[in-house]
Amino acid sequence: MIDRRGFSVGLSALMLSACGGGSAPVSAPKPRVQAVPNSGWDTWVAGFKTRAVGQGISQSTIDRAFRGAGYLPIVIKRDGNQTEFKRTLEDYLAIAASDERIATGKQMLQKYGSLLSRIEAEYGVPKQIVLAIWGLESRYGARRGDIPVISALSTLAYDGRRGVFFEKQLIAALKILQNGDTTPANMTGSWAGAMGHTQFIPTSYLAYAVDFTGDGRRDIWSDDPTDALASAAAYLKRSGWVRGQTWGGEVGSAAASSATPVSVLQPQVPGPKFAVFRNFQVIKRYNNSDSYALGVGHLADRIAGGGPLKTPFGPDKNGLTLNDRKELQERLTKAGFDTGGADGVIGPKSIGAISGYERSQGLPVTGTPSQALLQRLR
C-alpha cells in the first residue's frame, strides 16, 4: 500500500513526542540546516532542470525554486540513520494519546469547532478524527517542519537511496509552486519532504489537497490550518471513508459493539483487543501502520470525551507497569536526573537519567529500568 506519505514509516519518523524518549516540547536545539557546496549536486540539478522543462515546468518556476537552494548533508544523514525502531503498542498509545495531546486536542476542538463541523459536513469525516491526525502529524501545527523542501528533495533525488521516487516528488513540488499555492521560501517541511500541518508529500498534495478557504490557493503551510485540515478529510473521503461509521474501539466498548467488525486485533499480549471496521483501514491509507491507526482512533475518542482503555497491558520485560515507569521517571527527576517528563515511555533521556543515577550511586551503569531501581529510589 502506498500511503499519503508515499512510504511506510515507523514511530521514529512520526511527529510524535515522548518525554521519556527525549523529545518533549522543550528539547535540545535542532541541528542547523545548512547547505554546503557540492559539485555533483550542481551537475545533477543542471540535468534535472532540462527534464523538468520537458515535464511542463516553466523556466521561471525552476529559476525561482532553485534560487538559494543547495545540497543538505543533514538530509542524507537522517535518511541513512533511519532505524526500524519499534515501540510496544502501550508505549505508542502513551505518546499518541498523552494527557498533553488530549488536552490540546480538546482546546483545538473548542477553537476550531465551527470549521471542523463544516469540514465534517463536506467530507463525512468526524472532527475528532481530523484533529487526531493533526495532533499526531504536527502536534496541532506546532511542528510542521522547517527544512526547505526543494533543497531536501533535490538532495535526496541526487544522493539518496530512492532517487527516482524523490525526483518524482521534486517535480510535483515544482508543479505546486507553478500553480501559485505557495512560495519557495514558505515551502518547508520534514527532511523527506512531508509538508504542512498534516504532512503531505508533494504527489499526495497534488492529488488530494483542497482550497477550503476559497482564496484560490491550497495552503497547508500557513498558521491558518483550514486548508490542511480539510485536505486530510478529503484524503480520507477519497480513500473510502464510510460516513457515519466508527473506526472501531476496544472490544466490549459501545463503539465496538455497534456492528460486525471487519477484524479483531490484539497487537500486544497481554493487552486490549480492538474490534475494527472499514474506516480503520482507511486511516491506514494515511499511514500504513496498525499502531498509527489505533493511535488516531484512540486519541480521537479521548478528545471526544471517552475514557482510557480498560484492559491493562501488564508488566514489561523488566517487570514494570506503565505506572511503575511513570513513578520511576518522577523519582529520577526529583533526584536531579531529568527524564524530560513522566509519560512512562523509557527513551534516550530516561536511559541517560538512569545511567546518571547509577553512576552517582557507584552502581554498575546499565541504563536499564528495574523494580530494584524503583525500590531504591523510593
C-alpha positions in Angstrom: 0.0 0.0 0.0 1.3 3.4 -0.9 0.1 5.8 1.8 -0.2 9.6 1.9 3.5 9.9 2.8 4.5 7.7 -0.1 6.4 5.2 2.1 5.9 3.3 5.3 7.3 4.9 8.4 7.9 3.8 11.9 7.3 5.7 15.1 10.7 7.4 14.9 9.7 9.1 11.7 6.4 10.4 13.0 5.9 13.8 14.7 5.2 12.0 18.0 6.9 13.3 21.1 7.8 11.2 24.1 9.0 12.8 27.2 10.9 9.7 28.2 12.1 9.4 24.6 13.9 12.7 24.9 11.8 14.8 22.5 9.5 16.7 24.8 8.1 20.0 23.8 11.2 21.7 25.2 14.0 19.8 23.6 17.7 20.2 22.6 18.4 22.7 19.8 18.0 21.1 16.4 21.0 20.8 14.1 21.3 23.8 11.9 20.0 23.2 8.4 22.8 24.5 6.2 23.5 23.9 2.5 27.1 23.2 1.5 28.9 23.4 -1.9 28.6 20.1 -3.8 29.7 20.0 -7.5 28.0 16.7 -8.0 24.7 18.1 -6.9 25.2 21.1 -9.2 25.7 18.9 -12.2 22.7 16.8 -11.2 20.5 19.9 -10.9 21.6 21.2 -14.3 20.4 17.9 -15.9 17.2 17.8 -13.8 16.2 21.3 -14.9 16.2 20.1 -18.5 14.0 17.1 -17.5 11.7 19.4 -15.6 11.1 21.6 -18.6 10.2 18.5 -20.5 7.5 17.7 -18.0 5.8 21.1 -18.3 7.6 23.1 -15.6 8.3 26.7 -16.8 11.9 28.1 -16.7 10.7 30.9 -14.5 9.3 28.5 -11.9 12.6 26.5 -12.0 14.7 29.6 -11.5 12.6 30.8 -8.6 12.6 27.4 -6.9 16.3 26.8 -7.1 17.4 30.4 -6.2 19.0 29.8 -2.8 18.6 26.0 -2.9 21.5 23.8 -2.1 22.8 20.4 -1.1 21.8 19.5 2.5 24.1 16.9 4.2 21.8 16.6 7.2 19.1 15.2 5.0 21.3 12.4 3.8 22.4 11.8 7.4 18.8 11.5 8.5 17.9 9.2 5.6 20.9 6.9 6.4 20.2 6.9 10.1 16.6 5.6 9.8 16.2 2.6 12.1 13.3 0.3 12.4 12.7 1.4 16.0 9.6 -0.4 17.2 7.9 0.5 20.4 5.2 -1.6 22.1 1.6 -0.5 21.4 1.4 0.5 25.1 4.3 2.9 24.6 2.9 4.1 21.3 -0.5 4.9 22.7 1.1 6.6 25.8 2.7 9.0 23.4 0.0 9.4 20.8 -2.8 9.9 23.4 -0.7 11.5 26.1 -2.5 13.8 28.6 -1.0 16.8 26.9 -2.0 15.8 23.4 -5.6 15.0 24.6 -5.8 18.4 26.4 -4.5 20.3 23.5 -6.9 18.4 21.2 -9.9 19.5 23.3 -8.7 23.1 23.2 -8.4 22.9 19.4 -11.9 21.4 19.3 -13.2 24.5 21.1 -11.1 26.9 18.9 -11.9 25.3 15.6 -15.2 23.6 16.3 -17.2 25.6 13.7 -14.6 25.0 11.0 -14.3 21.3 11.8 -18.1 20.9 11.7 -18.1 22.4 8.2 -15.3 20.0 7.1 -17.3 17.1 8.6 -20.4 18.1 6.8 -18.5 18.3 3.5 -16.4 15.1 3.7 -18.2 13.0 6.3 -15.0 12.5 8.4 -15.7 13.2 12.2 -14.0 16.3 13.5 -12.2 14.3 16.2 -10.5 12.0 13.6 -9.3 15.1 11.7 -8.0 16.6 15.0 -6.2 13.4 15.9 -4.4 13.2 12.6 -3.4 16.8 13.1 -2.2 16.1 16.6 -0.1 13.1 15.6 1.4 14.6 12.4 2.5 18.0 13.7 1.4 18.4 17.3 -1.5 20.6 16.1 0.7 22.6 13.8 3.5 23.2 16.3 5.9 21.1 14.4 5.3 21.5 10.7 9.0 21.1 9.7 11.4 23.9 8.8 13.6 22.3 6.1 13.4 23.9 2.6 11.6 21.3 0.5 13.3 22.0 -2.8 16.7 21.6 -1.2 15.7 18.4 0.7 14.1 16.7 -2.3 16.8 17.6 -4.7 19.5 16.4 -2.3 17.6 13.0 -1.9 17.0 12.7 -5.6 20.7 13.2 -6.3 22.3 11.4 -3.4 19.7 9.3 -1.7 18.6 5.7 -1.7 15.4 6.3 -3.7 16.4 8.8 -6.4 13.5 8.0 -8.8 10.9 8.4 -6.1 12.3 11.7 -4.8 12.8 13.2 -8.3 9.0 12.5 -8.8 8.3 14.4 -5.6 10.6 17.2 -6.7 8.7 17.6 -10.0 5.4 17.6 -8.0 6.8 20.3 -5.7 7.7 22.4 -8.7 4.1 22.0 -10.0 2.8 23.2 -6.7 4.9 26.3 -7.0 3.9 26.8 -10.6 0.3 26.7 -9.6 0.9 29.5 -7.1 -0.2 27.7 -4.0 2.9 28.8 -2.0 6.4 30.3 -2.5 9.7 28.6 -2.4 10.5 30.3 0.9 7.3 29.1 2.5 7.6 25.6 1.2 9.2 23.9 4.2 8.7 20.5 5.7 10.4 17.4 7.1 13.7 16.1 5.9 11.9 13.8 3.5 9.6 16.5 2.0 6.4 15.9 4.1 4.8 19.3 4.4 2.4 21.4 6.5 0.1 20.8 9.3 -0.9 17.4 8.1 2.4 16.3 6.5 1.5 15.7 2.8 4.2 14.7 0.4 4.0 16.7 -2.9 2.4 14.0 -5.1 -0.3 13.4 -2.4 -0.8 17.1 -2.1 -1.4 17.4 -5.9 -3.9 14.5 -5.7 -5.9 15.4 -2.6 -5.2 18.9 -1.2 -8.2 21.3 -1.3 -8.8 25.0 -1.2 -11.4 25.1 1.7 -10.9 28.8 2.3 -11.8 29.7 -1.3 -8.8 32.1 -1.7 -7.5 30.3 -4.8 -4.6 28.6 -3.0 -4.4 25.2 -1.3 -2.3 26.5 1.6 -1.3 23.7 4.1 1.8 25.7 5.3 0.4 28.9 6.9 -0.6 29.3 10.5 -4.2 29.0 9.5 -4.8 25.2 9.4 -8.1 25.4 7.4 -6.9 24.0 4.1 -4.7 21.4 5.7 -7.4 20.0 7.9 -9.9 19.9 5.0 -7.2 18.3 2.9 -6.8 15.5 5.4 -10.5 14.9 5.5 -10.6 15.0 1.7 -7.9 12.4 1.5 -9.8 10.0 3.9 -13.0 10.5 1.9 -11.3 9.7 -1.4 -9.8 6.7 0.3 -13.2 5.2 1.1 -14.3 6.7 4.4 -17.7 5.5 5.4 -19.8 8.4 6.7 -21.5 7.7 10.0 -19.4 4.6 10.8 -16.8 4.4 13.6 -13.2 3.4 13.2 -13.7 0.7 15.9 -12.8 0.5 19.6 -11.7 -1.7 22.4 -13.6 -5.0 22.5 -16.5 -4.6 24.9 -16.9 -0.9 24.4 -20.1 0.6 23.0 -18.4 1.8 19.8 -17.1 -1.7 19.0 -20.5 -3.3 19.6 -22.4 -1.2 17.1 -21.9 -3.6 14.2 -20.0 -6.6 13.0 -16.3 -5.7 12.8 -14.0 -6.4 9.9 -11.5 -7.9 12.2 -10.3 -8.1 15.8 -6.7 -7.1 16.6 -4.6 -7.7 19.7 -1.2 -6.2 18.8 0.3 -6.8 22.3 -0.2 -9.7 24.6 -1.3 -9.2 27.3 -3.2 -6.2 26.3 -6.6 -4.9 25.0 -8.3 -6.3 21.9 -9.7 -3.9 19.3 -12.7 -4.5 17.0 -12.0 -2.5 13.9 -14.2 -1.5 10.9 -13.6 -0.4 7.3 -12.7 3.1 8.4 -9.7 1.7 10.4 -8.3 0.5 7.1 -8.9 4.0 5.6 -6.9 5.6 8.3 -4.1 3.2 7.4 -4.1 4.7 3.9 -2.9 7.9 5.6 -0.1 5.9 7.3 0.2 2.1 6.7 0.6 1.1 10.4 -1.8 -0.6 12.8 -0.3 1.3 15.7 -0.8 4.6 13.9 -4.4 3.9 13.1 -5.1 2.8 16.6 -3.3 5.9 17.9 -5.5 8.1 15.7 -8.7 6.3 16.7 -7.9 6.3 20.4 -6.8 9.9 20.5 -10.0 10.9 18.6 -12.1 9.0 21.2 -10.3 10.7 24.1 -10.7 14.1 22.5 -14.4 13.4 22.2 -14.6 12.7 26.0 -14.0 8.9 26.0 -12.0 7.2 28.8 -8.8 5.3 28.8 -8.5 1.7 27.7 -9.9 -0.7 30.3 -7.8 -3.7 29.7 -4.3 -3.4 31.1 -1.2 -4.3 29.2 0.6 -5.9 32.1 4.3 -5.5 33.2 7.0 -5.0 30.6 10.1 -7.2 30.1 11.7 -5.6 33.1 8.7 -6.3 35.3 7.4 -2.7 35.4 3.9 -1.5 34.6 3.2 1.9 32.9 2.5 3.4 36.3 5.8 2.0 37.7 7.7 3.5 34.8 6.0 6.9 35.4 6.9 6.8 39.1 10.5 5.9 38.2 10.7 8.9 35.9 9.2 11.2 38.5 11.6 10.0 41.2 14.6 10.2 39.0 13.7 13.8 38.1 13.2 14.7 41.7 16.6 13.2 42.5 18.2 15.6 39.9 18.3 13.3 36.9 16.0 14.8 34.2 13.9 12.3 32.2 12.2 15.0 30.2 8.8 14.2 31.8 6.9 11.3 33.2 5.0 9.6 30.4 6.1 6.0 31.3 7.9 5.6 28.0 11.6 4.7 28.5 13.5 6.5 25.8 17.0 8.0 25.5 16.5 10.7 28.1 15.2 8.2 30.7 18.0 5.8 29.9 20.5 8.7 30.3 18.9 9.6 33.6 19.1 6.1 34.9 22.7 5.8 33.9 23.5 9.1 35.6 21.8 8.0 38.8 23.6 4.6 38.8 26.9 6.3 38.3 26.2 8.7 41.2 25.5 5.8 43.5 28.5 3.8 42.5 26.3 1.1 40.8 27.0 -0.7 37.6 25.9 1.6 34.8 23.2 -0.3 32.8 20.7 2.4 31.9 18.0 -0.3 32.4 14.8 0.3 34.5 14.0 -2.3 37.1 12.0 -3.0 40.2 15.2 -2.9 42.2 16.0 0.6 40.9 12.5 1.8 41.7 12.6 0.4 45.2 16.0 2.1 45.8 14.6 5.5 44.6 11.6 5.1 46.9 
